[in-house]
Amino acid sequence: MTRPPASGAGDPHAARLRRTVLIVAALNLTYFFVELSVALMAGSVSLLADSVDFLEDTAVNLLILVALSWPLARRARMGKVMALIILGPAAVAAWEAAHRFAAPTAPDVVPVVLASLGAIAINGTSAWLLARAHHHGGSLGRAAFLSARNDVLVNVAIIAMGLLTAWTRSGWPDLILGCAIILLALHAAHEVWEVSEEERLAAKALAGEKLD
């Protein structure tokens, strides 16, 4: 993996990543309100978790925008913060699932599927933009790219869940998908944490400090 420079000042790659994450943050914040409204109207746990994930992606990209000018050691610490932020949607999904396991209800399928198709367009665009720039952002860029990439997979799964719900008239597919979102978030957070730890060790090596 290409390591970022100590500072993003004057770095064309860092400037490109800044522009990219700003665009991605705006896209995610806009669609957060759209999907949240649909999730509440349709009564879908998985779509609600995904809407919170749009808000999380907004926060991640805005934090990256600020942190890119920081030195490597501070950027590594921020990468670990990103890993913890990624766990946010998992906590929301778990909370909702815990309250609905006793009596799961089927969500309204049509608005869920339509909202997921829109989410695929937003997340697919975000992943495409970040794929061209995330290698120059270290753990921070990787956090944003992994989140956008995983969101596309989640949106496809939500559509499949909607079709299964229409067939079974059961609320269980929605709850099961919520649990899958938790596992996906855990995996992404673990990857980002590992990369940020590598950056921390690289910063210590550059400073001539003894490695852990």
C-alpha positions as CSV (number, residue, x, y, z in Angstrom):
1,M,0.0,0.0,0.0
2,T,1.3,3.5,-0.9
3,R,2.0,5.4,2.3
4,P,0.9,9.0,2.6
5,P,3.4,11.8,3.1
6,A,3.8,13.4,6.5
7,S,1.7,16.3,5.5
8,G,-0.9,16.8,2.8
9,A,0.2,20.4,2.1
10,G,1.1,20.8,-1.6
11,D,0.5,17.2,-2.4
12,P,-1.7,16.9,-5.5
13,H,-2.8,13.4,-4.4
14,A,-4.0,14.7,-1.1
15,A,-5.8,17.6,-2.8
16,R,-7.6,15.2,-5.1
17,L,-8.7,13.1,-2.1
18,R,-9.9,16.2,-0.4
19,R,-12.1,17.1,-3.3
20,T,-13.4,13.5,-3.6
21,V,-14.3,13.1,0.1
22,L,-16.1,16.5,0.0
23,I,-18.3,15.4,-2.9
24,V,-18.9,12.0,-1.3
25,A,-19.9,13.6,2.0
26,A,-22.4,15.8,0.3
27,L,-23.9,12.9,-1.6
28,N,-24.2,10.8,1.6
29,L,-25.7,13.6,3.7
30,T,-28.4,14.3,1.1
31,Y,-29.4,10.6,0.8
32,F,-29.4,10.1,4.5
33,F,-32.6,12.2,4.8
34,V,-34.2,10.4,1.9
35,E,-33.5,6.9,3.2
36,L,-34.3,7.7,6.8
37,S,-37.8,9.0,5.7
38,V,-38.5,5.9,3.7
39,A,-37.2,3.5,6.4
40,L,-39.5,5.1,9.0
41,M,-42.5,5.0,6.6
42,A,-41.8,1.4,5.5
43,G,-40.9,0.0,8.9
44,S,-37.7,-1.6,7.8
45,V,-34.9,-2.4,10.3
46,S,-32.3,-3.0,7.6
47,L,-33.1,0.1,5.7
48,L,-33.0,2.1,8.9
49,A,-29.5,0.8,9.7
50,D,-28.5,1.7,6.1
51,S,-29.8,5.2,6.5
52,V,-27.7,5.7,9.7
53,D,-24.8,4.4,7.7
54,F,-25.2,7.3,5.2
55,L,-24.8,9.6,8.2
56,E,-21.8,7.7,9.3
57,D,-20.2,8.0,5.9
58,T,-20.8,11.7,5.9
59,A,-18.9,12.0,9.2
60,V,-16.1,9.8,8.1
61,N,-15.5,11.8,4.9
62,L,-15.7,15.1,6.7
63,L,-13.2,13.9,9.3
64,I,-10.9,12.8,6.5
65,L,-11.1,16.2,4.9
66,V,-9.8,17.7,8.2
67,A,-7.2,15.0,8.9
68,L,-5.4,14.9,5.6
69,S,-3.2,17.8,6.5
70,W,-2.0,16.1,9.7
71,P,1.3,14.2,10.1
72,L,1.4,10.4,9.7
73,A,1.2,9.6,13.5
74,R,-1.9,11.7,14.0
75,R,-3.4,10.3,10.9
76,A,-2.9,6.8,12.2
77,R,-4.8,7.7,15.4
78,M,-7.6,9.2,13.3
79,G,-7.8,6.0,11.4
80,K,-8.6,4.1,14.6
81,V,-11.3,6.6,15.3
82,M,-12.7,5.9,11.8
83,A,-12.7,2.2,12.7
84,L,-14.9,2.9,15.7
85,I,-17.2,5.2,13.8
86,I,-17.9,2.4,11.3
87,L,-19.3,0.4,14.2
88,G,-22.1,3.0,14.6
89,P,-24.6,1.5,12.1
90,A,-24.0,-1.9,13.6
91,A,-25.1,-0.7,17.1
92,V,-28.2,0.9,15.6
93,A,-29.1,-2.3,13.7
94,A,-28.5,-4.4,16.9
95,W,-30.7,-2.1,19.0
96,E,-33.6,-2.3,16.5
97,A,-33.2,-6.0,16.0
98,A,-33.3,-6.7,19.7
99,H,-36.6,-4.9,20.1
100,R,-38.2,-6.7,17.2
101,F,-37.1,-10.3,17.7
102,A,-40.1,-11.1,19.9
103,A,-42.6,-10.1,17.1
104,P,-40.9,-9.3,13.8
105,T,-43.1,-7.5,11.3
106,A,-42.7,-7.4,7.5
107,P,-41.7,-4.0,6.1
108,D,-43.4,-2.4,3.1
109,V,-41.4,-3.9,0.2
110,V,-41.9,-1.4,-2.6
111,P,-40.5,1.7,-1.0
112,V,-37.7,-0.4,0.5
113,V,-36.6,-1.7,-2.9
114,L,-36.9,1.8,-4.5
115,A,-34.9,3.4,-1.8
116,S,-32.2,0.7,-2.1
117,L,-31.9,1.2,-5.9
118,G,-31.3,4.9,-5.2
119,A,-28.8,4.0,-2.5
120,I,-26.9,1.8,-4.9
121,A,-26.6,4.7,-7.3
122,I,-25.2,7.0,-4.5
123,N,-22.9,4.4,-3.0
124,G,-21.7,3.1,-6.4
125,T,-20.8,6.6,-7.4
126,S,-19.0,7.2,-4.1
127,A,-17.1,3.9,-4.3
128,W,-16.0,4.8,-7.9
129,L,-14.8,8.2,-6.9
130,L,-12.9,6.9,-3.8
131,A,-11.4,3.9,-5.7
132,R,-9.4,6.4,-7.8
133,A,-8.1,8.3,-4.7
134,H,-8.1,6.2,-1.6
135,H,-4.6,4.7,-2.0
136,H,-3.2,8.1,-1.2
137,G,-5.1,8.6,2.0
138,G,-3.8,5.6,4.0
139,S,-6.2,4.3,6.7
140,L,-8.4,7.4,6.3
141,G,-9.0,6.9,2.6
142,R,-9.3,3.2,3.1
143,A,-12.0,3.7,5.7
144,A,-14.1,5.8,3.2
145,F,-13.5,3.4,0.3
146,L,-14.4,0.3,2.3
147,S,-17.5,1.9,3.7
148,A,-18.8,2.9,0.3
149,R,-17.9,-0.5,-1.2
150,N,-19.6,-2.4,1.5
151,D,-22.7,-0.2,1.3
152,V,-23.3,-1.3,-2.3
153,L,-23.3,-4.9,-1.2
154,V,-25.7,-4.1,1.6
155,N,-28.1,-2.3,-0.7
156,V,-28.1,-5.3,-3.1
157,A,-28.9,-7.5,-0.1
158,I,-31.7,-5.2,1.0
159,I,-33.3,-5.6,-2.4
160,A,-33.0,-9.4,-2.2
161,M,-34.5,-9.2,1.3
162,G,-37.4,-7.2,0.0
163,L,-38.2,-9.8,-2.7
164,L,-38.0,-12.6,-0.1
165,T,-40.3,-10.6,2.3
166,A,-42.8,-10.1,-0.5
167,W,-42.8,-13.9,-1.0
168,T,-42.9,-15.0,2.6
169,R,-44.7,-12.0,4.2
170,S,-42.4,-12.5,7.2
171,G,-40.3,-9.9,9.1
172,W,-37.5,-12.4,9.7
173,P,-35.5,-11.6,6.5
174,D,-35.3,-7.9,7.6
175,L,-34.0,-8.9,11.0
176,I,-31.5,-11.4,9.6
177,L,-30.1,-8.8,7.2
178,G,-29.7,-6.4,10.1
179,C,-27.5,-9.0,11.8
180,A,-25.5,-9.4,8.6
181,I,-24.9,-5.6,8.5
182,I,-23.4,-5.9,12.0
183,L,-20.9,-8.5,10.8
184,L,-20.0,-6.5,7.7
185,A,-19.3,-3.4,9.8
186,L,-17.2,-5.4,12.2
187,H,-15.0,-6.7,9.3
188,A,-14.6,-3.2,7.8
189,A,-13.7,-1.7,11.2
190,H,-11.1,-4.5,11.7
191,E,-9.4,-3.8,8.4
192,V,-9.2,-0.1,9.0
193,W,-7.8,-0.6,12.5
194,E,-5.1,-2.9,11.1
195,V,-4.0,-0.4,8.5
196,S,-3.9,2.4,11.0
197,E,-1.8,0.3,13.3
198,E,0.6,-0.2,10.4
199,E,0.8,3.5,9.9
200,R,1.5,4.0,13.6
201,L,4.4,1.7,13.4
202,A,5.7,3.4,10.2
203,A,5.5,6.8,12.0
204,K,7.6,5.4,14.9
205,A,10.1,3.9,12.5
206,L,10.5,7.3,10.7
207,A,11.0,9.0,14.0
208,G,13.7,6.5,15.0
209,E,11.7,5.1,17.9
210,K,11.7,1.5,19.0
211,L,8.8,-0.5,17.5
212,D,6.3,-2.3,19.7
